[in-house]
Amino acid sequence: MSTAEASEPGVRSKSNSPRQIPVVGVVTEDEDAQGALKPMDLNRVIKLLEETDKDDLEEKQLKAVKILVQYYQNGFPLRDLAQIFKILNLCAGKIGQQPHFIESAYSILKLCGLPFLKKKVSDEITYAEDTANSIALLGDLMKVPSSELRIQICKCIVDFYHAEPPKKHITGYQQASSSYKIQMAEVGGLAKTMVQSLALLDNQLVEKLWVLKALQHLSTSEANCTLMMQAQAASSICAHLNDPDPSGQLLFRSSEILWNLLEKSSKEEIIQQLSNLECLLALKEIFKNLFMRGFRHYDRQLRNDILVITTIIAQNPEAPMIECGFTRDLILFATFNEVKSQNPLVKGLKLSNSYEDFELKKLLFNIIVILCKDLPTVQLLIDGKVVLALFTYVKKPEKHKIIEWSAAQYEELQLHAIATLSSVAPLLIEEYMLCQGNARILAFLEWCESEDSFFSHGNSFHGTGGRGNKFAHMRYTLRLLRAMVYLQDETVNNDLCEKGTIQQLIGIFKNTISKSNDKEEAIVLEIQSDILLILSGLCEHNIPRKEIFGTEGVDVILHVLKTDPKKFQSGLGYIVLLFSTLDSIWCCILGCYPSEDYFLEKEGIFLLLDLLALNQKKFCNLILGIMVEFCDNPKTTVHVNSWRGKKDQTAASLLIKLWRKEEKELGVKRDKHGKIIDTKKPLFTSFQEEQNIMPLPADCPTVAVMDVAENIRAKIYAVLGKLDFENLPGLSAEDFVTLCIIHRYLDFKIQATHKQRDLANKSWENFLARTSNAKTLKKAKRLQEKAIESSRYNERPPNAIFHQTEIKGLNTTVPSGRVVTLESTPARLVGGPLADTDIALKKLPIRGGALQRVKTVKIVDEPKKNVLT
């Protein structure tokens, strides 16, 4: 039995000896007397093999190699390795004409599977280059057209990873480290040449399987995977996945290599190599065959592995998944259980509740999410009735009904299907409405909220936080609803509002407040945030829906605003909930006067100012924006002026303090009393001073616009402006200084406009001076020529052709080009807009100067008619 066959991965031969020291066989005196090879006489063998002109030369050469093999039967010393592999190469070169040398080369290769020997500890470093070059030669020897030799090379490589200890040992030699050969194979680039050898083995299955086995071992390291990637290993291996192989080893070893390449080399490059029609067709046929005919546990595992590899490839939008027909088949396999199909591929096919089939179902849902990102897939999703298939899971579990999945499996698939719908349904609005998607979702939410006895297992990723309750189902259903609402499709949103969605969601929010506990806090906060975002999407820009939101909705918002500020630092989603709440104030309350008044009555402005006093930059901007809008309501001013914070701080004092803090962060120059230092640039920030001038597209906002939008100064100015800047209580002397700057904020911003206007006026004056004064024109011309000359190179490059760019005698100081702007001829010269009708019929005389109208002209084409007067 060969070494490779006896030593599979993970199995090592054992010995009773505590320490294995490989040695070189001892040459006896009798053997020496018979002319046996001396220990260091390898050059004699090399010289013998290089000779070609003796009669009995082949017999002597074969005998010399045989003695060599016997002498090194316990392994090759590192110091002799370069010469031994030169001998191996010479033997391999003779095989074409002298077939007897196959056995010699085979014997040497067999010994290469044993550990190398070192006399000194430093030998591994000293002979590293020789060792790497010697091992690299193994890949080159795959070109020798000998099946026996090729298989032995592969066995030798496999033995690098599962080497047997030598049978004998002598004093003075020790075994090289177990990983030494593997490291030298990486340095020598053996993996690359082994991949290239696959091209020589198209119709030789046994040899190909051995090469794949060797590559499977080599692909366990990142260095080798990189070398294999450079040799296009992924595409060359994947393209032959479907080659005939009764043993099944080809598919198993190839898929293992592809996995290693994806994990240990550049994933993007491997995906690119696999994203071609040939590879995808091979994957498609293999997957179909395993899906339809695979019945063993091993077949199902392999089928799932192929699907995962396909999922990774499908992430590349350039992969021809649709063109090869793989997308259509995957959609069919994903939905045939839920939507009956007459397609022969799935006729009579049924999935079991085994772990592998359960994983397959989840993988198919997952790949649909990836495939739907490619818009051409949409039509295939419609044809495959994917939305209808997924909606079969959006319903409460039916009692006493026999299903193919266990309760835990069905729950996980149900959550996965709803999550998949969140990606697919927004692309297929018409199919969503045909399936009565809104009604199904609202009915399912009603079940999620009900007291119906149901024990959730919460085992999966999607079931996190939902063990023993329905919160996981509610979370993913609300995500689906949020995805549909945010499409801003009026058909969908009107249908939702007509079905009472706003009232239902407010009711769910109130119930979650009473049902939640510390263990489920994170998932409840996420549910509440999604509810508020959905309500914002429904009510935005729609007053009737804001009225439906009403006082019950305002109460919900007020409840969130009263949250203990310490919880905003807990990291459990309170900040997200707060942002959702502020967004819902903007979309569901502002603009609806009854809701605004109720919000004010319930001291909502006080709560907003309390939040603002926390001095948290992440939500100050949003709160101030809401304050600006609320100040349009005349009742707001009283509430703002009545608020008191810590140490009896007033709202005006708070806003002025925020202004100073913002200017300090922006680097605006102020003295110790808060007064302006740079009167020419009173609002200029350090960022604006450091920023270079750069061209921007027409649709890109300027730095000045972004300054107003991003920092809070403009909003503070607007709020204080609504308070009239007068009679503001609780201000210090410094506050009054800052208030004066705030009061002049807009004046300081117009100041930039005046500067631009002055520059434009000055430019126009210079233009008039040049056109009205010859001396000024000549001076400007000289300055222009000087500037042009100074911009040119002083030294002309050799053999350069000089092109004259100036037009001599041109008395202009503006750049000249090929585009000429023409102004319309004055009306007094052509006789007004109605003159064109008769000018075309007249022959106009040339009198010098401008064209003039004449009283009589002669018709050119009609000489016989009377003259027109």
Secondary structure in CASP SS format (residue, H / E / C, confidence):
PFRMAT SS
TARGET T0000
AUTHOR 0000-0000-0000
METHOD secondary structure of the structure
MODEL  1
M C 1.00
S C 1.00
T H 1.00
A H 1.00
E H 1.00
A H 1.00
S C 1.00
E C 1.00
P C 1.00
G C 1.00
V C 1.00
R C 1.00
S C 1.00
K C 1.00
S C 1.00
N C 1.00
S C 1.00
P C 1.00
R C 1.00
Q C 1.00
I C 1.00
P C 1.00
V C 1.00
V C 1.00
G C 1.00
V C 1.00
V C 1.00
T C 1.00
E H 1.00
D H 1.00
E H 1.00
D H 1.00
A H 1.00
Q C 1.00
G C 1.00
A C 1.00
L C 1.00
K C 1.00
P C 1.00
M C 1.00
D C 1.00
L H 1.00
N H 1.00
R H 1.00
V H 1.00
I H 1.00
K H 1.00
L H 1.00
L H 1.00
E H 1.00
E C 1.00
T C 1.00
D C 1.00
K C 1.00
D C 1.00
D C 1.00
L H 1.00
E H 1.00
E H 1.00
K H 1.00
Q H 1.00
L H 1.00
K H 1.00
A H 1.00
V H 1.00
K H 1.00
I H 1.00
L H 1.00
V H 1.00
Q H 1.00
Y H 1.00
Y C 1.00
Q C 1.00
N C 1.00
G C 1.00
F C 1.00
P E 1.00
L H 1.00
R H 1.00
D H 1.00
L H 1.00
A H 1.00
Q H 1.00
I H 1.00
F H 1.00
K H 1.00
I H 1.00
L H 1.00
N H 1.00
L H 1.00
C H 1.00
A H 1.00
G H 1.00
K H 1.00
I C 1.00
G C 1.00
Q C 1.00
Q C 1.00
P C 1.00
H C 1.00
F H 1.00
I H 1.00
E H 1.00
S H 1.00
A H 1.00
Y H 1.00
S H 1.00
I H 1.00
L H 1.00
K H 1.00
L H 1.00
C H 1.00
G C 1.00
L C 1.00
P C 1.00
F C 1.00
L E 1.00
K E 1.00
K C 1.00
K C 1.00
V C 1.00
S C 1.00
D H 1.00
E H 1.00
I H 1.00
T H 1.00
Y C 1.00
A H 1.00
E H 1.00
D H 1.00
T H 1.00
A H 1.00
N H 1.00
S H 1.00
I H 1.00
A H 1.00
L H 1.00
L H 1.00
G H 1.00
D H 1.00
L H 1.00
M H 1.00
K H 1.00
V C 1.00
P C 1.00
S C 1.00
S H 1.00
E H 1.00
L H 1.00
R H 1.00
I H 1.00
Q H 1.00
I H 1.00
C H 1.00
K H 1.00
C H 1.00
I H 1.00
V H 1.00
D H 1.00
F C 1.00
Y C 1.00
H C 1.00
A C 1.00
E C 1.00
P C 1.00
P C 1.00
K C 1.00
K C 1.00
H C 1.00
I C 1.00
T C 1.00
G C 1.00
Y C 1.00
Q E 1.00
Q E 1.00
A C 1.00
S C 1.00
S C 1.00
S C 1.00
Y H 1.00
K H 1.00
I H 1.00
Q H 1.00
M H 1.00
A H 1.00
E H 1.00
V H 1.00
G H 1.00
G C 1.00
L H 1.00
A H 1.00
K H 1.00
T H 1.00
M H 1.00
V H 1.00
Q H 1.00
S H 1.00
L H 1.00
A H 1.00
L H 1.00
L C 1.00
D C 1.00
N C 1.00
Q C 1.00
L H 1.00
V H 1.00
E H 1.00
K H 1.00
L H 1.00
W H 1.00
V H 1.00
L H 1.00
K H 1.00
A H 1.00
L H 1.00
Q H 1.00
H H 1.00
L H 1.00
S C 1.00
T C 1.00
S C 1.00
E H 1.00
A H 1.00
N H 1.00
C H 1.00
T H 1.00
L H 1.00
M H 1.00
M H 1.00
Q H 1.00
A C 1.00
Q C 1.00
A H 1.00
A H 1.00
S H 1.00
S H 1.00
I H 1.00
C H 1.00
A C 1.00
H C 1.00
L C 1.00
N C 1.00
D C 1.00
P C 1.00
D C 1.00
P C 1.00
S C 1.00
G C 1.00
Q H 1.00
L H 1.00
L H 1.00
F H 1.00
R H 1.00
S H 1.00
S H 1.00
E H 1.00
I H 1.00
L H 1.00
W H 1.00
N H 1.00
L H 1.00
L H 1.00
E H 1.00
K H 1.00
S C 1.00
S C 1.00
K H 1.00
E H 1.00
E H 1.00
I H 1.00
I H 1.00
Q H 1.00
Q H 1.00
L H 1.00
S C 1.00
N C 1.00
L H 1.00
E H 1.00
C H 1.00
L H 1.00
L H 1.00
A H 1.00
L H 1.00
K H 1.00
E H 1.00
I H 1.00
F H 1.00
K H 1.00
N H 1.00
L H 1.00
F H 1.00
M H 1.00
R H 1.00
G C 1.00
F C 1.00
R C 1.00
H H 1.00
Y H 1.00
D H 1.00
R H 1.00
Q H 1.00
L H 1.00
R H 1.00
N H 1.00
D H 1.00
I H 1.00
L H 1.00
V H 1.00
I H 1.00
T H 1.00
T H 1.00
I H 1.00
I H 1.00
A H 1.00
Q C 1.00
N C 1.00
P C 1.00
E C 1.00
A C 1.00
P C 1.00
M C 1.00
I C 1.00
E C 1.00
C C 1.00
G C 1.00
F H 1.00
T H 1.00
R H 1.00
D H 1.00
L H 1.00
I H 1.00
L H 1.00
F H 1.00
A H 1.00
T H 1.00
F C 1.00
N C 1.00
E C 1.00
V C 1.00
K C 1.00
S C 1.00
Q C 1.00
N C 1.00
P C 1.00
L C 1.00
V C 1.00
K C 1.00
G C 1.00
L C 1.00
K C 1.00
L C 1.00
S C 1.00
N C 1.00
S C 1.00
Y H 1.00
E H 1.00
D H 1.00
F H 1.00
E H 1.00
L H 1.00
K H 1.00
K H 1.00
L H 1.00
L H 1.00
F H 1.00
N H 1.00
I H 1.00
I H 1.00
V H 1.00
I H 1.00
L H 1.00
C C 1.00
K C 1.00
D C 1.00
L H 1.00
P H 1.00
T H 1.00
V H 1.00
Q H 1.00
L H 1.00
L H 1.00
I H 1.00
D H 1.00
G C 1.00
K C 1.00
V H 1.00
V H 1.00
L H 1.00
A H 1.00
L H 1.00
F H 1.00
T C 1.00
Y C 1.00
V C 1.00
K C 1.00
K C 1.00
P C 1.00
E C 1.00
K C 1.00
H C 1.00
K C 1.00
I C 1.00
I C 1.00
E C 1.00
W C 1.00
S C 1.00
A H 1.00
A H 1.00
Q H 1.00
Y H 1.00
E H 1.00
E H 1.00
L H 1.00
Q H 1.00
L H 1.00
H H 1.00
A H 1.00
I H 1.00
A H 1.00
T H 1.00
L H 1.00
S H 1.00
S H 1.00
V H 1.00
A H 1.00
P H 1.00
L H 1.00
L C 1.00
I H 1.00
E H 1.00
E H 1.00
Y H 1.00
M H 1.00
L H 1.00
C C 1.00
Q C 1.00
G H 1.00
N H 1.00
A H 1.00
R H 1.00
I H 1.00
L H 1.00
A H 1.00
F H 1.00
L H 1.00
E H 1.00
W H 1.00
C H 1.00
E H 1.00
S C 1.00
E C 1.00
D C 1.00
S C 1.00
F C 1.00
F C 1.00
S C 1.00
H C 1.00
G C 1.00
N C 1.00
S C 1.00
F C 1.00
H C 1.00
G C 1.00
T C 1.00
G C 1.00
G C 1.00
R C 1.00
G C 1.00
N C 1.00
K C 1.00
F H 1.00
A H 1.00
H H 1.00
M H 1.00
R H 1.00
Y H 1.00
T H 1.00
L H 1.00
R H 1.00
L H 1.00
L H 1.00
R H 1.00
A H 1.00
M H 1.00
V H 1.00
Y C 1.00
L C 1.00
Q C 1.00
D C 1.00
E H 1.00
T H 1.00
V H 1.00
N H 1.00
N H 1.00
D H 1.00
L H 1.00
C H 1.00
E H 1.00
K C 1.00
G C 1.00
T H 1.00
I H 1.00
Q H 1.00
Q H 1.00
L H 1.00
I H 1.00
G H 1.00
I H 1.00
F H 1.00
K H 1.00
N H 1.00
T H 1.00
I H 1.00
S H 1.00
K H 1.00
S C 1.00
N C 1.00
D H 1.00
K H 1.00
E H 1.00
E H 1.00
A H 1.00
I H 1.00
V H 1.00
L H 1.00
E H 1.00
I H 1.00
Q H 1.00
S H 1.00
D H 1.00
I H 1.00
L H 1.00
L H 1.00
I H 1.00
L H 1.00
S H 1.00
G H 1.00
L H 1.00
C H 1.00
E C 1.00
H C 1.00
N C 1.00
I H 1.00
P H 1.00
R H 1.00
K H 1.00
E H 1.00
I H 1.00
F H 1.00
G H 1.00
T H 1.00
E H 1.00
G H 1.00
V H 1.00
D H 1.00
V H 1.00
I H 1.00
L H 1.00
H H 1.00
V H 1.00
L H 1.00
K C 1.00
T C 1.00
D C 1.00
P H 1.00
K H 1.00
K H 1.00
F H 1.00
Q H 1.00
S C 1.00
G C 1.00
L C 1.00
G C 1.00
Y H 1.00
I H 1.00
V H 1.00
L H 1.00
L H 1.00
F H 1.00
S H 1.00
T H 1.00
L H 1.00
D H 1.00
S H 1.00
I H 1.00
W H 1.00
C H 1.00
C H 1.00
I H 1.00
L C 1.00
G C 1.00
C C 1.00
Y H 1.00
P H 1.00
S H 1.00
E H 1.00
D H 1.00
Y H 1.00
F H 1.00
L H 1.00
E H 1.00
K C 1.00
E C 1.00
G H 1.00
I H 1.00
F H 1.00
L H 1.00
L H 1.00
L H 1.00
D H 1.00
L H 1.00
L H 1.00
A H 1.00
L C 1.00
N C 1.00
Q C 1.00
K H 1.00
K H 1.00
F H 1.00
C H 1.00
N H 1.00
L H 1.00
I H 1.00
L H 1.00
G H 1.00
I H 1.00
M H 1.00
V H 1.00
E H 1.00
F H 1.00
C C 1.00
D C 1.00
N C 1.00
P C 1.00
K C 1.00
T H 1.00
T H 1.00
V H 1.00
H H 1.00
V H 1.00
N H 1.00
S H 1.00
W C 1.00
R E 1.00
G C 1.00
K H 1.00
K H 1.00
D H 1.00
Q C 1.00
T E 1.00
A H 1.00
A H 1.00
S H 1.00
L H 1.00
L H 1.00
I H 1.00
K H 1.00
L H 1.00
W H 1.00
R H 1.00
K H 1.00
E H 1.00
E H 1.00
K H 1.00
E H 1.00
L H 1.00
G C 1.00
V C 1.00
K C 1.00
R E 1.00
D C 1.00
K C 1.00
H C 1.00
G C 1.00
K C 1.00
I E 1.00
I C 1.00
D C 1.00
T C 1.00
K C 1.00
K C 1.00
P C 1.00
L C 1.00
F C 1.00
T C 1.00
S H 1.00
F H 1.00
Q H 1.00
E H 1.00
E H 1.00
Q C 1.00
N C 1.00
I C 1.00
M C 1.00
P C 1.00
L C 1.00
P C 1.00
A C 1.00
D C 1.00
C C 1.00
P C 1.00
T C 1.00
V H 1.00
A H 1.00
V H 1.00
M H 1.00
D H 1.00
V H 1.00
A H 1.00
E H 1.00
N C 1.00
I C 1.00
R H 1.00
A H 1.00
K H 1.00
I H 1.00
Y H 1.00
A H 1.00
V H 1.00
L H 1.00
G H 1.00
K H 1.00
L C 1.00
D C 1.00
F C 1.00
E C 1.00
N C 1.00
L C 1.00
P C 1.00
G C 1.00
L C 1.00
S C 1.00
A H 1.00
E H 1.00
D H 1.00
F H 1.00
V H 1.00
T H 1.00
L H 1.00
C H 1.00
I H 1.00
I H 1.00
H H 1.00
R C 1.00
Y H 1.00
L H 1.00
D H 1.00
F H 1.00
K H 1.00
I H 1.00
Q H 1.00
A H 1.00
T H 1.00
H H 1.00
K H 1.00
Q H 1.00
R H 1.00
D H 1.00
L H 1.00
A H 1.00
N H 1.00
K H 1.00
S H 1.00
W H 1.00
E H 1.00
N H 1.00
F H 1.00
L H 1.00
A H 1.00
R H 1.00
T H 1.00
S H 1.00
N C 1.00
A H 1.00
K H 1.00
T H 1.00
L H 1.00
K H 1.00
K H 1.00
A H 1.00
K H 1.00
R H 1.00
L H 1.00
Q H 1.00
E H 1.00
K H 1.00
A H 1.00
I H 1.00
E H 1.00
S H 1.00
S C 1.00
R C 1.00
Y C 1.00
N C 1.00
E C 1.00
R C 1.00
P C 1.00
P C 1.00
N C 1.00
A C 1.00
I C 1.00
F C 1.00
H C 1.00
Q C 1.00
T C 1.00
E C 1.00
I C 1.00
K C 1.00
G C 1.00
L C 1.00
N C 1.00
T C 1.00
T C 1.00
V C 1.00
P C 1.00
S C 1.00
G C 1.00
R C 1.00
V C 1.00
V C 1.00
T C 1.00
L C 1.00
E C 1.00
S C 1.00
T C 1.00
P C 1.00
A H 1.00
R H 1.00
L H 1.00
V H 1.00
G C 1.00
G C 1.00
P C 1.00
L C 1.00
A C 1.00
D H 1.00
T H 1.00
D H 1.00
I H 1.00
A C 1.00
L C 1.00
K C 1.00
K C 1.00
L C 1.00
P C 1.00
I C 1.00
R C 1.00
G C 1.00
G C 1.00
A C 1.00
L C 1.00
Q C 1.00
R C 1.00
V C 1.00
K C 1.00
T C 1.00
V E 1.00
K C 1.00
I C 1.00
V C 1.00
D C 1.00
E C 1.00
P C 1.00
K C 1.00
K C 1.00
N C 1.00
V C 1.00
L E 1.00
T C 1.00
END
